[in-house]
């Protein structure tokens, strides 16, 4: 797993206008999230409630990212509403 590099404002601006770049950015974000989730799962104690809450939140975010990746051609009006 490579070190996490935050998405820059320039990347976000490009993602708004370039669907191919947006798709790649979403896929990279999902891969990073899943790798972090696996690391958290391996290091968490069995009864660690804060780790469990973080894992639930990460799974919800991963599902949301997967939904966005599966529907790349949809415009902003067709995007599902959510917490992202």
N, C-alpha and C positions, 0 to 999 in steps of 0.2 A: 504494500500500500504506500503510495507516495504521500508526501506532506500535503495537507489541505491548503489550497490557495483560494482565498476569497474571490468572488466574482466582482470585477471592477465595474464602475459606472459605464465605462466604454464598452465592456462586454454586454451589459444589459441593454445599452442603446443599440448595439449591433444585433442582438437577439430579437429586438422588437421589429427590425426591418429585414432580417435574413432568416427565413424559416429553417434552412439547413443548419446554420450556426446555432439557432435556438434548440433544434433537436439534439445536436451534439452536446451542447451545454447541459441540457436536461439529462441526457444519458450519463455524462460524466458526474453530475451531481448525484444521480441515483447510485452509481457505482461507489462513490465516496461514502454516501450514507449507509449503504449496505455493509461496506467494509468496516465502518465505525460501529455499526450495530453488532457485527460479528465479534469485534474486539471487546465491546462492552459485555456481550453475552458470555464470553470466555472468562472475563475478569470479575464479573459480578458474583457476590456471595448469594447463596440460594434464597435467603430471606431479606435481601436488601430492597426495601420498598422504593427508595429513590431511583435505583437502577432499573427496577421494573417499570416505574413511571416513565423514565427516559426511553426505555425500549418500546413501550406502547406508543409514545409520541413519535419515535423514529419510524415505527412500522406504519403509522397513519400517514406520515410525510412520504414514505416510500411508495405507498399505494397512490397517493395524490400525484407524485412525480410519474409513476407508471401510467396513470390515466392521461396525463399531459403528453407523454411520449407516444401513446397509442393514438392520439388524436391530433397530430401535428398540423394538419391542413385546415383545421377549424379556425375561424376568426375569433376575435375577442368576445363577440356576443354569444358564441356557442360554447365557450369554456365553462366547465362546471364551477359553480360557486363553492368556495371553501375558505380555509384558513391560510392559504398560501399567498 
